Amino acid sequence: MYEIKRDELTRKNVFAGDFPIAKEVGEVAEGETVRQYAPVIKTAGGFKEATAAGLDELYGIAADDSTDGGVVCMLTGEFFADGLTLPEGVTAEALKPAFRKLGIFLK
């Protein structure tokens, strides 16, 4: 007759402290998609996910998945490294020193 469904929600906590978070909204580069909590770089064409070769150009962390060509990026704050969405070839250890220069701290 009626079936009761059970769902489970597993929260992903990425915020690690009270350091103020500055945000910026911008366009995503044409042909690119940005995933939630991925490190991003800002190019003349817009935001895109960072690559292992482009860590010196880091700009922030995507607050959400890109939708309708736009994305919100967090430019400062404290975050858990294991909560980030890392692009292929990018490690949290490689991100730490580059992010420190921006006021982003990984724990």
Sequence and secondary structure as in RCSB ss.txt:
>XXXX:A:sequence
MYEIKRDELTRKNVFAGDFPIAKEVGEVAEGETVRQYAPVIKTAGGFKEATAAGLDELYGIAADDSTDGGVVCML
TGEFFADGLTLPEGVTAEALKPAFRKLGIFLK
>XXXX:A:secstr
              B S     EEEEEB TT    TT EEEEETTEEEE  GGGGGGEEEEESS  BTTEEEEE 
SEEE GGGS   TT  HHHHHHHHHTTTEEE 
